[in-house]
Amino acid sequence: QLDQIDGLYIHSIKRNGSCDLAQIQSGDLLLEINGTRLADYNALRSILYTFKPQDTVELTIVRGAETMKVMVTLQ
């Protein structure tokens, strides 16, 4: 029941991983990294390769009816 078409559905989170530590949850929808829109998994992979471990990025996610920005330090 998502109105959003673009984005990546987060199916599971690695325990103690970057997303877990940032309190991202299974079922969230990832829309953007640092303001760059993510339409599919290939877009996610492409942008992730521009960062290195310990970089902090801003994710835009949808949880339920709420859109929020979350800071994540990459591992």
Phi and psi in degrees as GROMACS dihedral restraints (atoms count N, CA, C in turn):
[ dihedral_restraints ]
;  ai    aj    ak    al  type     phi  dphi    fc
    3     4     5     6     1  -103.1    20    10
    4     5     6     7     1   133.2    20    10
    6     7     8     9     1   -79.9    20    10
    7     8     9    10     1   -21.8    20    10
    9    10    11    12     1   -76.0    20    10
   10    11    12    13     1   132.8    20    10
   12    13    14    15     1   -96.5    20    10
   13    14    15    16     1   -47.2    20    10
   15    16    17    18     1   -84.7    20    10
   16    17    18    19     1   154.9    20    10
   18    19    20    21     1   124.4    20    10
   19    20    21    22     1   174.5    20    10
   21    22    23    24     1  -121.5    20    10
   22    23    24    25     1   125.6    20    10
   24    25    26    27     1   -76.6    20    10
   25    26    27    28     1   129.0    20    10
   27    28    29    30     1   -90.9    20    10
   28    29    30    31     1   109.0    20    10
   30    31    32    33     1   -81.3    20    10
   31    32    33    34     1   -44.0    20    10
   33    34    35    36     1  -148.7    20    10
   34    35    36    37     1   160.2    20    10
   36    37    38    39     1  -123.3    20    10
   37    38    39    40     1   134.2    20    10
   39    40    41    42     1   -72.6    20    10
   40    41    42    43     1   125.6    20    10
   42    43    44    45     1   -59.3    20    10
   43    44    45    46     1   131.1    20    10
   45    46    47    48     1    65.2    20    10
   46    47    48    49     1    13.5    20    10
   48    49    50    51     1   -82.4    20    10
   49    50    51    52     1   179.3    20    10
   51    52    53    54     1   -55.5    20    10
   52    53    54    55     1   -46.6    20    10
   54    55    56    57     1   -69.2    20    10
   55    56    57    58     1   -38.8    20    10
   57    58    59    60     1   -60.9    20    10
   58    59    60    61     1   -45.8    20    10
   60    61    62    63     1   -65.3    20    10
   61    62    63    64     1   -26.5    20    10
   63    64    65    66     1   -90.0    20    10
   64    65    66    67     1     4.7    20    10
   66    67    68    69     1    65.5    20    10
   67    68    69    70     1    29.4    20    10
   69    70    71    72     1   -76.3    20    10
   70    71    72    73     1   144.6    20    10
   72    73    74    75     1  -121.0    20    10
   73    74    75    76     1   154.6    20    10
   75    76    77    78     1   -57.7    20    10
   76    77    78    79     1   137.4    20    10
   78    79    80    81     1    97.5    20    10
   79    80    81    82     1   -14.3    20    10
   81    82    83    84     1   -68.1    20    10
   82    83    84    85     1   157.2    20    10
   84    85    86    87     1  -115.6    20    10
   85    86    87    88     1   119.5    20    10
   87    88    89    90     1   -86.8    20    10
   88    89    90    91     1   121.1    20    10
   90    91    92    93     1  -103.1    20    10
   91    92    93    94     1   -41.5    20    10
   93    94    95    96     1  -146.2    20    10
   94    95    96    97     1   152.6    20    10
   96    97    98    99     1  -122.6    20    10
   97    98    99   100     1   121.5    20    10
   99   100   101   102     1    49.2    20    10
  100   101   102   103     1    39.5    20    10
  102   103   104   105     1    84.2    20    10
  103   104   105   106     1    -4.2    20    10
  105   106   107   108     1   -90.2    20    10
  106   107   108   109     1   121.0    20    10
  108   109   110   111     1   -66.3    20    10
  109   110   111   112     1   137.6    20    10
  111   112   113   114     1  -111.9    20    10
  112   113   114   115     1   113.6    20    10
  114   115   116   117     1   -92.6    20    10
  115   116   117   118     1   -26.6    20    10
  117   118   119   120     1  -159.4    20    10
  118   119   120   121     1   179.2    20    10
  120   121   122   123     1   -63.1    20    10
  121   122   123   124     1   -36.5    20    10
  123   124   125   126     1   -62.0    20    10
  124   125   126   127     1   -37.9    20    10
  126   127   128   129     1   -65.0    20    10
  127   128   129   130     1   -40.0    20    10
  129   130   131   132     1   -61.6    20    10
  130   131   132   133     1   -49.4    20    10
  132   133   134   135     1   -59.7    20    10
  133   134   135   136     1   -43.8    20    10
  135   136   137   138     1   -60.2    20    10
  136   137   138   139     1   -45.4    20    10
  138   139   140   141     1   -73.9    20    10
  139   140   141   142     1   -34.1    20    10
  141   142   143   144     1   -62.6    20    10
  142   143   144   145     1   -32.3    20    10
  144   145   146   147     1   -68.5    20    10
  145   146   147   148     1   -11.3    20    10
  147   148   149   150     1   -86.0    20    10
  148   149   150   151     1    -7.3    20    10
  150   151   152   153     1  -110.6    20    10
  151   152   153   154     1   167.2    20    10
  153   154   155   156     1  -127.2    20    10
  154   155   156   157     1   164.4    20    10
  156   157   158   159     1   -54.5    20    10
  157   158   159   160     1   142.8    20    10
  159   160   161   162     1    81.0    20    10
  160   161   162   163     1    -4.4    20    10
  162   163   164   165     1   -68.4    20    10
  163   164   165   166     1   146.4    20    10
  165   166   167   168     1  -106.8    20    10
  166   167   168   169     1   130.1    20    10
  168   169   170   171     1  -123.7    20    10
  169   170   171   172     1   155.9    20    10
  171   172   173   174     1  -102.5    20    10
  172   173   174   175     1   121.6    20    10
  174   175   176   177     1  -102.6    20    10
  175   176   177   178     1   139.4    20    10
  177   178   179   180     1  -104.2    20    10
  178   179   180   181     1   121.9    20    10
  180   181   182   183     1  -128.9    20    10
  181   182   183   184     1   159.3    20    10
  183   184   185   186     1  -115.5    20    10
  184   185   186   187     1   129.1    20    10
  186   187   188   189     1  -128.2    20    10
  187   188   189   190     1   111.7    20    10
  189   190   191   192     1    64.8    20    10
  190   191   192   193     1  -123.7    20    10
  192   193   194   195     1   -98.0    20    10
  193   194   195   196     1     2.7    20    10
  195   196   197   198     1  -105.0    20    10
  196   197   198   199     1   132.1    20    10
  198   199   200   201     1   -99.4    20    10
  199   200   201   202     1   132.8    20    10
  201   202   203   204     1  -142.0    20    10
  202   203   204   205     1   159.0    20    10
  204   205   206   207     1  -106.6    20    10
  205   206   207   208     1   134.8    20    10
  207   208   209   210     1  -132.2    20    10
  208   209   210   211     1   132.5    20    10
  210   211   212   213     1   -89.2    20    10
  211   212   213   214     1   132.2    20    10
  213   214   215   216     1  -130.8    20    10
  214   215   216   217     1   129.2    20    10
  216   217   218   219     1   -94.4    20    10
  217   218   219   220     1   120.7    20    10
  219   220   221   222     1   -72.1    20    10
  220   221   222   223     1   145.4    20    10
